[in-house]
Amino acid sequence: MIQPPPLEKNDQVAIIATARSITEKDLQPAIDLLKTWGLIPVLGTSIGLQEHQFAGSDKERAEDFQNQINDPKIKAIWFAKGGYGSIRLLDLVDFSMLNNQPKWLIGYSDVTAIHLHLQNMGIASLHAQMASAIETRSASTSGELKKVLFGKNLQIEYASRHTNHVNGEVKAEVLGGNLSVLYSAIGSQSMPSFKNKILFLEDLDEYLYHIDRMMQNLKRSGLLSQISGLIVGGMTDMNDNTVPFGKTAEDIIFEAVKHLNIPVAFNFPAGHVETNLPVMFGKTAQLSVTSDRVRLVF
C-alpha cells in the first residue's frame, strides 16, 4: 500500500468540491485553520461553482480534481463538502499520478467512493472531517487530523460498554466508510478486496430497513465473511417507519456479523458526530476490543 508522506510547513493544501456546491465564505474557518498549521490553502476552481445541487458540472469538478492530483506543489487534497456526487467523477479522473506522487486525500461520507477507489489502487487515504463545518466539530477532531497530516502516530482509545461488542484483537489494514456509499459501489471496478481487512462503517439519515437491506447484501455477497474485524462509527439520525422495524442500526449490524468470530466495536468516534476522528484507510492498524475499552493503533 502506498502511503503519502507527511506534510511540512508551507506545503500547499488544495480544497476542492467533488459533490455539493459550497462558497469560499463557508470555507473560511478551514482556510484559517490551515494557515494556523503553517500550511498554504489553495482553493480549487470548483469552489463557488453551482449546477443544481453540484459544485459545477461533472466535467468542471473532475477537471479541478485532476489538476490538483497532477500539480506537484499540492501536497494534500481536502474535500470541501459531501452530499452526493463524488462517485460521478471516478471514471473522469486519472488517479495514476498518485502512484508516483502520493498525497493525502481527506474527507468522509460521500468521499467514501473515492476512498474505495484508492484502496483498490493500493493507495492509502484519510477518512476525516471535511473542510466544511470543521469549526462545529470537537477540538480533537481538528487536533488529531493535524497530527496525522504531519506524520504523528495515530491512536484512538475510548471507554465503551456497548452490549454488542465482540472482544478480540486483530492486526490488519482498515477500509470502508459510509455504508450507503459503499453499498452503491458493490460490483464496480472501484471496490477493493475485503479479505482480511478491518471494515469501518458509519451512516447518516437512513431508514432502519435500508440499513438492514444493505447489511443483508454485504452478508449474502460474501463480503462480510472475508473481514477480520469490524468498527462501527456514528449511525446518526436514523429513521423508522410508522410500524417500527424493531431493532437499532447497531442491532442490525451486529446481527449480520455476530457469527463471524471477529472483534466488533461500536460507538467509534468517527462519522457524522461531533468528534469525527481521522481513520487511515489502507494502513495496517491494531484493533483491540475488550469488555470496556476499544483501542485502534496505526
N, C-alpha and C positions, 0 to 999 in steps of 0.2 A: 504494500500500500504506500503510495506517495504522500508524504506529509509536507505541507507548506512550511517554509521557515518562519521563525518568529519575526515580528515586526521590530523595527528600530525607530528611534526618534527621527522625525522629519520624513518618515515614509508617507506616501500618498495612499489614501483610502477612498475608493470610489463609492458613492451612494447612488444606487440605481433603482428603478421601479420596473419589476417584471410582471406585475399584476395590476392592482388598482392604482388610480391616479392619486397624486399627492403633490403638495406645493412645497416650495423652499421654506416658507414660513413654518409649516408644520414640522419641518426637519431641523429647525434652528437649535433645539436642545441637543440633538445628536451631533450637529456640526460643532457646537460649543464644547461638547464633551470630548470629541476627538482632538480639538485644539488643546484642551487641558491635559490630554495624554501626550502632547508633543507631536501629534500626527497632523497631516495636512489633508483636510476633507476636499474631495473633488466631486462636484455634482454632475451626474450624468445628464445627457440630453433628454432622457425620459422624464426627468423631474419637471413638473409643471405641465406636461402634455396631458391631453384628455381626449379619448374617443369612447363615448358612452361611459362605462364604468372603468375602462382600462386607461393606463398611462400612455396613451397613444396607440397606434396600430400595432399589430404583432410585428410587422416589419420594423417599425421605429424602435420598439422595445428590444427586439433582437439585435438590431444594429448597435444600440447603446451597449448592451451586454457584451457583444462581440468585441467592440472597441476597447472595453475595459479589460477583457481577457487578454487581448493582444498587446496592450500597452505595457511595456516592461517597467515603466515608472509606477504603475499601480501595483501595490503590494497586497491589497485585500479588497474584496468587494462586499459591501454591506447592503443587503436588500432593504428597501425603504418600507414596504408595506405588503401585507398579504391580501387576503380576499380570495381571488381566483384569477388565474391567467398564466402562471409560470409554465405549466405543462404545455401550453400552446407554443412555447419558444424552443423546446428541446430539439426539434428537428430543423430549426432555423439557425442554430448556433453550432459552430465548430469548436468543441472543447479541447481539441488535441493539443493546443498550445500549452495547456496546463500540465501536460506530461513533462515538459522540459522547463516550464516556467510556472510552477505551482504557486498559488496564492490562496489564502483563506477566503472561502465564500461563506457568508454569515447570514443566517436567518432561520425561520421556522415556519410551521403551519403550511401555507401554500408552497413554500420553498422546498417542502419535502420532495416534490417532483424532481427538483434539481439535485438534492442530496442523493436520492436513489440513483439517478443517472451517473453522478460522480462516483459513487461506491461501485457501480457496475464497471466503471473505467479503472478502478483501483486508485482513486484519488480521495484523500481524506477531506472532510468539510466540517463546518461548525454549526450545530443546531443551537441557536441562541436568539436572544431578543432582536427583533427588527430595529431599524433606526427610528422608526416612528414609535411614539409612546414610550421611549426609553425612560423619560422623566417620570412616568407613572409607576414604574417598577421599583422594587426594593433596591437599596444601595448595594446589596450583594449581587444583584443581577448585573449591574454595570461593572462592579468591582471585580467579580470573577471573570467576566468577559475580558477585561483589560489584562488580567494575569495570564490568561490562556494566550491571548494575542502576542504578548511579549515573552512567551516561552516558559512561563512558570508552570509547575506541576499542578494538575487539577485533581482535587479530592473532594468528593461530596459525601457527607455523612449526616444522617438525621435519625432522630428517635421516631419510631413508628410501631404501633401495636395493631396494625390493621389485621383483622381476623382472617383475611385471605392470603397473608404472606405464606410463602413456602421457604423454609430455611434451606440454606445451602451456599456453596461457593463455586465460582467458575471464573476462568480467565479466557477472554475471547474478544474479538472485535465487536463494536457496537454499531448498529444501523437502525433505521426506522424513521419515525417522525409522526406526522399526523395520520391517524388511522384512515380517515376518509380519502385522503390523497394517495396514500399507499395502496388502498383498495382499488383505486382507479388506475393504478399503474400495473396491476397484475396482468401478466400475459404480454406486456410490451417489452421492447428491447432495452428499456431503461431499468428493468427490475433486476437487482443483484441477487446473488445466491444467499439464502438464509442459513446455509449449512454451518453448524457450529458457531453461530453468531448470538450475541445478546441483542434481543429485539427491544427497542424502546417505542412506546405508543403514547399518544395524547390525542385529545379531540375537544371540539367546542360546538355547542349549539346543535347537537344531533338528537334525533329521536332514539329512544332506547331500543326500539325494534330494529332501527338501522344499525346500531352497534352490534346487535345480535346477528343480523344478516351478514355483516362484514366479518365478524369473528367466525361464523359458521363457514364462510368461504375460505378463510385462512386455514381453518381446521381441515375441511374436506379436500382442499387442494394439496394438502400435504406440507404446506409451508411451516406450520407451527411444529410439526413433528421433527423438523430439522434444527430448530433453535436449541441453544444450550442454556439460555436464561431469558427472563422477561422483566422489563422495567416499565411500570405504568405511571405516567405523569398525570397532569391535570386532566380530568374528564369533566369539563367545566360547562355549567349551564345546560345540562341535559334536559330533554323534553320528553313528555309522556302523553299518551292518548287519554281520552275520556275514561276508557276502561284501562286501568293500569297494566303495564307489562309485568309487573310483579318482582322485578329484580333491578338493582342499581347497575350502572355501567361496569363497576368493578366486579360485581357478582357475575355478570355476563361474561366478562373476560376470563375470570377465574374458572368458570365452568368449562371453558374451551381448552384450558391448559392444565387443569389440576391432575390429569392422568399422566403427565409427561415426565414427572420426577426431575424437575429442574427448579433452580431458585427463582422465585417470583416476588417482586417488590412492588408495592402500591404507594401512592401519595408522594411519588418522587417530585422534588421541587423544580419542575420544568414544564413548559407548555403555556397555556393561556391562564396563567396565575401570576400573582403579584411578584413572587420570587421565581423568575424564569432563568435558572442557572444553565450555563453552557454545557453541552454534551458533545464530545469529539467523535463524530461518526467516522468509521474506517480505522480507528485507532484501538489497539488492544487495551482492555481495562480489566481490573479485578473486581468482580461483584461479590459482595458478602452480605447475606441476609440471615439475621438471627431473629429471635422472638421479639426483640425490642429495638433493634437497630438495623439500618441499611447503610452500606458503605460502598462507594464506587470510586476506584482509584485508577487513574490513567498513567 
